[in-house]
Amino acid sequence: MEAEERPSKMRKLGSSAEEAGDVMVAVGRPDHASLDQKREAQLSPFFSPDQEDHTTSQDRQDEGGLAPRQPEQNQSEVPLSKNQQKKLKRQQDWEAGRVFRKAKRKEKIQEKKQRKRAAFEEATSAAAGAKPANGDESHENGTEEPKRSLHRRAVQLPITFVLDCDFDELMLDKERISLAAQLTRCYSDNHKAPFKAHLAISSFGGKLKDRFENVLSGHHHSWRGVKFLDGDFVAAADQAKEWMKGSSGGKLAGLFATKSNQDPATLMENKEAGEVVYLTSDSPYTLTELKPYSTYIIGGVVDRNRHKGICYKRAMDRGMKTAKLPIGDYMQMTSRFVLATNHVAEIMLRWLELGDWGEAFLRVVPKRKGAVLKQKRDNDKGSEEQSSSNDSPEQVP
């Protein structure tokens, strides 16, 4: 029983059987190479070589299980915060209204020209109606004054203001926007001033230059009398000495007129003795007057007092003479004696026109700083004390 239930052992095949089996396997298995060739021949009229390479590579990737995964688009996109979305919306609205603002500016300019033209015609007609027989008295009643003021041309003085703009990496985007507006205001004030200075912008590059070229449409290329330099303020000061000595360097007029009567030797000595001063409120020295053939450097930075003393340190590292405007000698202020770039330039232009620091400060310093002339403040205190003494009752002995 056990022998019947027990399975019999399989007999080993000899070499002849193995060869026969190999032959049978070789005959039974299809040749893949021949099948691929037949398949390519059949599909060749329907597929181009590029498609064929793509399909074969795709098939190989699918067979090997190495098909690349498609990256998710949401992973690369970082969602914006609400503040960033609001900021982006404001920028888009601002860019959308560029054409409208340009048209409004042109309209305002035309209205201003019409008002000036009407005022001039009114003054001319009034002068013609009230002109006496003797024309010498026309200057006494001031009828010719509007005509002279309208046609007054600016006088170029041999003095240079350099705006140092080598602080691009220290400012934020909104601060660069503010600095660009201040530079534009500096050009406008100098262009309209009765006595104007040479204006140079040093270290002009980086994102500030990109803003002028792209956002502001390159309008700075039409600025007359302004030099945009790639070098720093030291190189700009060296170049300023040369162009102030040239034929278009300017003439000694206004407050400098008294120095025009000097002999040629003294005049040449004054040209060589021009000073170079970096203006900063942190300097221990005070500027008392502006000198001809001199260069005054103004730091073009808007940092909201994050980098205190940076202009003073920058000037000291280069061995430059420093000074500050005499604001504390003339003005009483409720805030720090730190002014914007365009305010410093405008104050010096006003001094060249008026020759009085107090009046220049009073016309330029913003009212929000609570600036009051010290002389006026002292006079007010004296008048208050006098009125209080007059109002006090007299003591009877």
Secondary structure, 3 states (H helix, E strand, C coil): CHHHHCCCCCCCCCHHHHHHHHHHHHHHCCCHHHHHHHHHHHHCCCCCHHHHHHHHHHHHHHHHCCCCCCCCHHHHCCCCCHHHHHHHHHHHHHHHCHHHHHHHHHHHHHHHHHHHHHHHHHHHHHHHHCCCCCHHHHHCCCCCHHHHHHCCCCEEEEEEEEEECCCHHHCCHHHHHHHHHHHHHHHHHHHHCCEEEEEEEECCCHHHHHHHHHHCCCHHHHCCCEEECCCCHHHHHHHHHHHHHCCCCCCCCHHHHHHHHCCHHHHHHHHHCCCEEEECCCCCCECCCCCCCCEEEEECCCCCCCCCCHHHHHHHHCCCEEEECCHHHHEECCCCCCCCHHHHHHHHHHHHHHCCHHHHHHHHCCHHHCCEEHHHHHHHHHHHHHHHHHHCCCCCC
